[in-house]
Amino acid sequence: MTLRLQIMVIIFIVLAVLYIVNQLRKKKLDYRFGLGWLLIIFCILVLTVSPKLLSMLAGFLGITLPINMLFFFGFCFIVILVFSMSMMISSLSDRVKKLSQEIAILRKDIYDNYQKLSSEERED
C-alpha cells in the first residue's frame, strides 16, 4: 500500500469516526451499532498503518492474497450485519403488532365509555 493511499484511508477513517460520533451524540444511531462500526474502523486503521500485519494474518489463515482476506472479512461482516438487522426487524415488528393491538383495545374502551356516558346523559 502506497503512502498516498494510506494517508487517504486515514483521512477517510477520521471523517467516518467524526460522523459516527456525531450520530451517536444526536441519538440517531444506537450505541450497539455505533460501537460495532467504531470497532470495524479501528481494525481498518490498524491494518492500514501496518500492512505487513495484513500479509501475516492472510498467511496464517492460509489465504494467498491479503486482498482476498479483506474481501472475505468484508463478506463475513456484511452477513453478520444483515443477520443482526433481520433479528432487530423481527423484534420491532412484534412490538408494532402488540402496540397496535393495545391501541385498538384502548380505542374500544374509550368508545364504550363515551357511549355509556352519552346514554346516561340521555336518561337524565
N, CA, C and O of each residue as an XYZ file, in Angstrom:
496
protein
N       0.853     -1.169      0.000
C       0.000      0.000      0.000
C       0.903      1.237      0.000
O       1.831      1.354      0.800
N       0.609      2.126     -0.896
C       1.436      3.323     -1.009
C       1.129      4.291      0.130
O       0.076      4.221      0.764
N       2.064      5.181      0.366
C       1.895      6.179      1.424
C       0.706      7.084      1.128
O      -0.034      7.457      2.038
N       0.522      7.433     -0.129
C      -0.596      8.299     -0.517
C      -1.938      7.623     -0.196
O      -2.855      8.264      0.318
N      -2.039      6.342     -0.501
C      -3.270      5.603     -0.218
C      -3.487      5.467      1.290
O      -4.616      5.567      1.769
N      -2.405      5.240      2.035
C      -2.534      5.159      3.490
C      -3.053      6.465      4.076
O      -3.905      6.457      4.965
N      -2.545      7.575      3.583
C      -2.998      8.892      4.069
C      -4.470      9.108      3.728
O      -5.231      9.619      4.550
N      -4.872      8.718      2.517
C      -6.277      8.878      2.119
C      -7.196      8.019      2.995
O      -8.267      8.468      3.402
N      -6.777      6.794      3.280
C      -7.587      5.915      4.123
C      -7.675      6.478      5.538
O      -8.742      6.447      6.151
N      -6.570      6.988      6.058
C      -6.575      7.564      7.414
C      -7.492      8.782      7.475
O      -8.223      8.958      8.450
N      -7.460      9.619      6.448
C      -8.363     10.778      6.408
C      -9.818     10.312      6.378
O     -10.665     10.855      7.086
N     -10.101      9.306      5.555
C     -11.448      8.754      5.486
C     -11.876      8.194      6.843
O     -13.020      8.375      7.258
N     -10.963      7.519      7.528
C     -11.271      6.944      8.834
C     -11.586      8.042      9.849
O     -12.535      7.919     10.623
N     -10.801      9.103      9.847
C     -11.055     10.212     10.775
C     -12.428     10.826     10.503
O     -13.173     11.110     11.441
N     -12.769     11.033      9.230
C     -14.082     11.582      8.888
C     -15.205     10.633      9.302
O     -16.244     11.070      9.796
N     -14.991      9.340      9.100
C     -16.006      8.354      9.481
C     -16.214      8.339     10.990
O     -17.349      8.261     11.460
N     -15.131      8.412     11.748
C     -15.248      8.426     13.210
C     -15.999      9.678     13.663
O     -16.870      9.602     14.530
N     -15.667     10.814     13.084
C     -16.371     12.054     13.444
C     -17.858     11.949     13.131
O     -18.696     12.382     13.923
N     -18.183     11.378     11.982
C     -19.587     11.230     11.593
C     -20.323     10.289     12.549
O     -21.435     10.591     12.983
N     -19.710      9.158     12.875
C     -20.355      8.190     13.763
C     -20.542      8.788     15.156
O     -21.606      8.632     15.755
N     -19.536      9.462     15.670
C     -19.652     10.084     16.994
C     -20.748     11.146     16.985
O     -21.495     11.274     17.954
N     -20.846     11.900     15.910
C     -21.889     12.915     15.801
C     -23.278     12.266     15.778
O     -24.205     12.761     16.419
N     -23.419     11.171     15.049
C     -24.705     10.476     15.000
C     -25.058      9.870     16.362
O     -26.224      9.856     16.754
N     -24.062      9.378     17.071
C     -24.297      8.866     18.418
C     -24.715      9.994     19.359
O     -25.610      9.829     20.188
N     -24.059     11.132     19.219
C     -24.367     12.288     20.072
C     -25.787     12.782     19.828
O     -26.485     13.164     20.767
N     -26.214     12.776     18.568
C     -27.571     13.212     18.231
C     -28.618     12.132     18.496
O     -29.814     12.361     18.317
N     -28.159     10.956     18.924
C     -29.017      9.800     19.207
C     -29.752      9.325     17.950
O     -30.871      8.820     18.035
N     -29.128      9.485     16.802
C     -29.679      8.947     15.560
C     -29.153      7.547     15.275
O     -29.674      6.841     14.411
N     -28.123      7.154     16.005
C     -27.520      5.837     15.848
C     -27.460      5.187     17.217
O     -27.026      5.802     18.191
N     -27.898      3.939     17.283
C     -27.891      3.201     18.537
C     -26.454      2.897     18.941
O     -25.596      2.674     18.086
N     -26.196      2.890     20.240
C     -24.838      2.663     20.733
C     -24.294      1.299     20.320
O     -23.102      1.160     20.046
N     -25.170      0.289     20.275
C     -24.707     -1.045     19.875
C     -24.103     -1.011     18.483
O     -23.044     -1.592     18.246
N     -24.774     -0.334     17.563
C     -24.268     -0.268     16.196
C     -23.081      0.680     16.095
O     -22.127      0.417     15.362
N     -23.143      1.776     16.828
C     -22.036      2.724     16.802
C     -20.736      2.098     17.272
O     -19.683      2.308     16.671
N     -20.813      1.332     18.342
C     -19.607      0.668     18.843
C     -19.102     -0.377     17.852
O     -17.894     -0.548     17.685
N     -20.014     -1.062     17.208
C     -19.610     -2.037     16.187
C     -18.883     -1.373     15.023
O     -17.852     -1.859     14.558
N     -19.438     -0.256     14.560
C     -18.788      0.461     13.461
C     -17.437      1.015     13.887
O     -16.474      0.971     13.122
N     -17.365      1.536     15.104
C     -16.084      2.054     15.582
C     -15.041      0.945     15.709
O     -13.859      1.176     15.454
N     -15.463     -0.242     16.096
C     -14.551     -1.380     16.167
C     -14.030     -1.748     14.778
O     -12.839     -2.002     14.600
N     -14.920     -1.774     13.813
C     -14.511     -2.075     12.429
C     -13.540     -1.006     11.924
O     -12.533     -1.327     11.294
N     -13.841      0.249     12.198
C     -12.962      1.335     11.753
C     -11.596      1.223     12.417
O     -10.572      1.467     11.778
N     -11.575      0.856     13.697
C     -10.304      0.671     14.382
C      -9.495     -0.449     13.733
O      -8.286     -0.309     13.545
N     -10.145     -1.556     13.389
C      -9.445     -2.663     12.711
C      -8.884     -2.217     11.362
O      -7.760     -2.568     11.003
N      -9.670     -1.446     10.621
C      -9.196     -0.939      9.328
C      -7.995     -0.019      9.534
O      -7.038     -0.059      8.761
N      -8.047      0.802     10.567
C      -6.930      1.701     10.860
C      -5.664      0.906     11.174
O      -4.585      1.231     10.677
N      -5.792     -0.125     11.989
C      -4.623     -0.948     12.336
C      -4.050     -1.608     11.082
O      -2.834     -1.630     10.893
N      -4.917     -2.144     10.231
C      -4.444     -2.801      9.009
C      -3.860     -1.801      8.009
O      -2.985     -2.153      7.218
N      -4.338     -0.566      8.042
C      -3.807      0.468      7.150
C      -2.422      0.912      7.603
O      -1.512      1.066      6.789
N      -2.273      1.112      8.892
C      -0.993      1.576      9.423
C       0.065      0.482      9.320
O       1.245      0.772      9.121
N      -0.353     -0.764      9.456
C       0.587     -1.879      9.424
C       0.184     -2.894      8.348
O      -0.435     -3.910      8.664
N       0.532     -2.630      7.074
C       0.131     -3.554      6.004
C       0.795     -4.927      6.118
O       0.253     -5.914      5.621
N       1.945     -5.001      6.759
C       2.599     -6.307      6.932
C       1.776     -7.207      7.846
O       1.788     -8.429      7.695
N       1.071     -6.611      8.780
C       0.191     -7.383      9.650
C      -0.894     -8.065      8.823
O      -1.260     -9.208      9.095
N      -1.400     -7.372      7.826
C      -2.409     -7.937      6.936
C      -1.844     -9.131      6.174
O      -2.514    -10.156      6.043
N      -0.637     -9.010      5.679
C       0.005    -10.118      4.958
C       0.257    -11.299      5.894
O       0.029    -12.449      5.517
N       0.721    -11.023      7.104
C       0.972    -12.101      8.065
C      -0.323    -12.811      8.443
O      -0.355    -14.039      8.533
N      -1.383    -12.050      8.662
C      -2.672    -12.628      9.022
C      -3.223    -13.476      7.883
O      -3.787    -14.545      8.118
N      -3.062    -13.001      6.649
C      -3.517    -13.769      5.487
C      -2.727    -15.074      5.371
O      -3.304    -16.128      5.101
N      -1.428    -15.006      5.571
C      -0.599    -16.215      5.527
C      -0.972    -17.193      6.624
O      -1.012    -18.401      6.392
N      -1.246    -16.684      7.815
C      -1.629    -17.540      8.938
C      -2.944    -18.269      8.668
O      -3.115    -19.430      9.038
N      -3.876    -17.557      8.009
C      -5.174    -18.158      7.714
C      -5.157    -19.010      6.445
O      -6.152    -19.657      6.118
N      -4.030    -19.011      5.731
C      -3.915    -19.818      4.525
C      -4.531    -19.174      3.299
O      -4.870    -19.861      2.335
N      -4.677    -17.868      3.331
C      -5.228    -17.131      2.190
C      -4.045    -16.558      1.429
O      -3.184    -15.898      2.011
N      -4.005    -16.813      0.112
C      -2.808    -16.460     -0.655
C      -2.595    -14.961     -0.784
O      -1.469    -14.481     -0.651
N      -3.668    -14.215     -1.044
C      -3.517    -12.770     -1.231
C      -4.209    -12.012     -0.099
O      -5.335    -12.345      0.272
N      -3.546    -11.003      0.447
C      -4.170    -10.226      1.526
C      -5.490     -9.566      1.113
O      -6.401     -9.426      1.929
N      -5.586     -9.165     -0.148
C      -6.824     -8.512     -0.592
C      -7.993     -9.488     -0.564
O      -9.127     -9.091     -0.295
N      -7.723    -10.771     -0.843
C      -8.781    -11.782     -0.759
C      -9.273    -11.941      0.678
O     -10.460    -12.151      0.924
N      -8.340    -11.836      1.616
C      -8.728    -11.918      3.016
C      -9.622    -10.737      3.390
O     -10.603    -10.903      4.114
N      -9.287     -9.555      2.899
C     -10.122     -8.384      3.180
C     -11.514     -8.562      2.609
O     -12.500     -8.236      3.270
N     -11.610     -9.075      1.387
C     -12.923     -9.316      0.788
C     -13.705    -10.356      1.595
O     -14.909    -10.203      1.799
N     -13.032    -11.406      2.050
C     -13.688    -12.431      2.852
C     -14.179    -11.863      4.179
O     -15.311    -12.126      4.586
N     -13.336    -11.086      4.855
C     -13.751    -10.474      6.112
C     -14.905     -9.485      5.887
O     -15.833     -9.409      6.693
N     -14.836     -8.739      4.794
C     -15.933     -7.825      4.466
C     -17.235     -8.571      4.242
O     -18.294     -8.144      4.702
N     -17.149     -9.698      3.527
C     -18.339    -10.514      3.291
C     -18.896    -11.049      4.607
O     -20.105    -11.002      4.833
N     -18.028    -11.554      5.468
C     -18.470    -12.065      6.777
C     -19.118    -10.956      7.600
O     -20.134    -11.187      8.256
N     -18.545     -9.763      7.573
C     -19.104     -8.634      8.307
C     -20.498     -8.287      7.792
O     -21.410     -8.028      8.577
N     -20.658     -8.282      6.467
C     -21.963     -7.955      5.874
C     -23.001     -9.012      6.263
O     -24.140     -8.668      6.578
N     -22.621    -10.281      6.242
C     -23.558    -11.346      6.623
C     -23.988    -11.180      8.078
O     -25.171    -11.304      8.395
N     -23.040    -10.904      8.951
C     -23.377    -10.703     10.368
C     -24.277     -9.483     10.536
O     -25.229     -9.515     11.316
N     -23.983     -8.416      9.813
C     -24.780     -7.198      9.893
C     -26.211     -7.450      9.412
O     -27.166     -7.014     10.054
N     -26.360     -8.142      8.300
C     -27.694     -8.430      7.773
C     -28.471     -9.320      8.748
O     -29.665     -9.110      8.962
N     -27.803    -10.304      9.335
C     -28.481    -11.180     10.296
C     -28.946    -10.399     11.520
O     -30.076    -10.571     11.979
N     -28.083     -9.547     12.045
C     -28.478     -8.771     13.224
C     -29.610     -7.803     12.894
O     -30.501     -7.592     13.717
N     -29.584     -7.217     11.709
C     -30.680     -6.332     11.301
C     -31.983     -7.116     11.150
O     -33.049     -6.616     11.509
N     -31.909     -8.333     10.628
C     -33.105     -9.172     10.495
C     -33.699     -9.485     11.861
O     -34.918     -9.460     12.033
N     -32.845     -9.780     12.829
C     -33.341    -10.044     14.178
C     -33.998     -8.799     14.763
O     -35.040     -8.893     15.413
N     -33.399     -7.642     14.539
C     -33.977     -6.401     15.038
C     -35.318     -6.101     14.386
O     -36.259     -5.681     15.060
N     -35.410     -6.312     13.085
C     -36.663     -6.056     12.369
C     -37.757     -6.976     12.882
O     -38.898     -6.547     13.054
N     -37.423     -8.236     13.128
C     -38.413     -9.176     13.669
C     -38.907     -8.713     15.030
O     -40.108     -8.723     15.300
N     -37.980     -8.310     15.881
C     -38.351     -7.832     17.210
C     -39.221     -6.584     17.120
O     -40.224     -6.471     17.825
N     -38.841     -5.651     16.259
C     -39.605     -4.411     16.126
C     -40.980     -4.657     15.522
O     -41.941     -3.989     15.906
N     -41.102     -5.596     14.588
C     -42.420     -5.878     14.014
C     -43.332     -6.501     15.059
O     -44.533     -6.231     15.060
N     -42.790     -7.328     15.949
C     -43.597     -7.866     17.052
C     -44.060     -6.750     17.976
O     -45.209     -6.738     18.417
N     -43.168     -5.818     18.268
C     -43.540     -4.694     19.142
C     -44.610     -3.825     18.502
O     -45.527     -3.370     19.185
N     -44.506     -3.588     17.193
C     -45.504     -2.781     16.492
C     -46.861     -3.482     16.531
O     -47.893     -2.843     16.734
N     -46.849     -4.793     16.336
C     -48.099     -5.560     16.379
C     -48.750     -5.445     17.757
O     -49.953     -5.205     17.854
N     -47.963     -5.616     18.823
C     -48.500     -5.525     20.180
C     -49.023     -4.126     20.475
O     -50.085     -3.971     21.077
N     -48.277     -3.106     20.050
C     -48.725     -1.727     20.282
C     -50.010     -1.426     19.515
O     -50.888     -0.733     20.029
N     -50.129     -1.935     18.298
C     -51.351     -1.736     17.519
C     -52.536     -2.381     18.210
O     -53.624     -1.805     18.248
N     -52.335     -3.575     18.758
C     -53.416     -4.248     19.475
C     -53.805     -3.477     20.727
O     -54.990     -3.347     21.032
N     -52.824     -2.968     21.450
C     -53.127     -2.181     22.648
C     -53.880     -0.909     22.304
O     -54.806     -0.521     23.018
N     -53.493     -0.258     21.219
C     -54.197      0.961     20.793
C     -55.634      0.640     20.418
O     -56.545      1.400     20.747
N     -55.848     -0.474     19.736
C     -57.208     -0.865     19.360
C     -58.054     -1.123     20.604
O     -59.220     -0.731     20.655
N     -57.473     -1.781     21.606
C     -58.212     -2.046     22.852
C     -58.537     -0.743     23.563
O     -59.656     -0.565     24.044
N     -57.574      0.171     23.636
C     -57.813      1.465     24.293
C     -58.878      2.274     23.548
O     -59.728      2.907     24.175
N     -58.833      2.255     22.236
C     -59.851      2.985     21.462
C     -61.243      2.402     21.713
O     -62.220      3.141     21.838
N     -61.323      1.081     21.786
C     -62.615      0.440     22.057
C     -63.105      0.823     23.443
O     -64.287      1.114     23.621
N     -62.213      0.828     24.427
C     -62.603      1.236     25.783
C     -63.094      2.682     25.798
O     -64.099      2.990     26.440
N     -62.406      3.552     25.109
C     -62.814      4.958     25.050
C     -64.173      5.083     24.383
O     -65.037      5.821     24.857
N     -64.365      4.366     23.291
C     -65.638      4.412     22.578
C     -66.769      3.883     23.458
O     -67.846      4.477     23.515
N     -66.522      2.759     24.149
C     -67.548      2.194     25.039
C     -67.880      3.152     26.171
O     -69.051      3.326     26.506
N     -66.864      3.780     26.769
C     -67.110      4.749     27.846
C     -67.864      5.964     27.325
O     -68.730      6.498     28.019
N     -67.550      6.400     26.127
C     -68.257      7.539     25.535
C     -69.720      7.176     25.290
O     -70.620      7.976     25.545
N     -69.944      5.964     24.796
C     -71.324      5.522     24.563
C     -72.100      5.431     25.871
O     -73.269      5.810     25.937
N     -71.440      4.925     26.911
C     -72.088      4.798     28.220
C     -72.447      6.167     28.767
O     -73.547      6.358     29.287
N     -71.514      7.143     28.652
C     -71.784      8.494     29.138
C     -72.905      9.148     28.329
O     -73.754      9.848     28.882
N     -72.899      8.919     27.053
C     -73.946      9.509     26.213
C     -75.315      8.951     26.575
O     -76.296      9.694     26.620
N     -75.387      7.663     26.832
C     -76.688      7.063     27.176
C     -77.137      7.531     28.560
O     -78.336      7.706     28.780
N     -76.207      7.739     29.503
C     -76.597      8.242     30.818
C     -77.081      9.674     30.744
O     -77.981     10.051     31.495
N     -76.511     10.490     29.858
C     -76.947     11.871     29.704
C     -78.358     11.905     29.103
O     -79.166     12.759     29.467
N     -78.651     10.985     28.192
C     -79.979     10.952     27.588
C     -81.042     10.569     28.620
O     -82.179     11.035     28.553
N     -80.663      9.724     29.566
C     -81.608      9.294     30.595
C     -81.945     10.434     31.550
O     -83.043     10.490     32.103
N     -80.991     11.341     31.739
C     -81.219     12.457     32.683
C     -82.126     13.444     32.097
O     -82.438     14.450     32.734
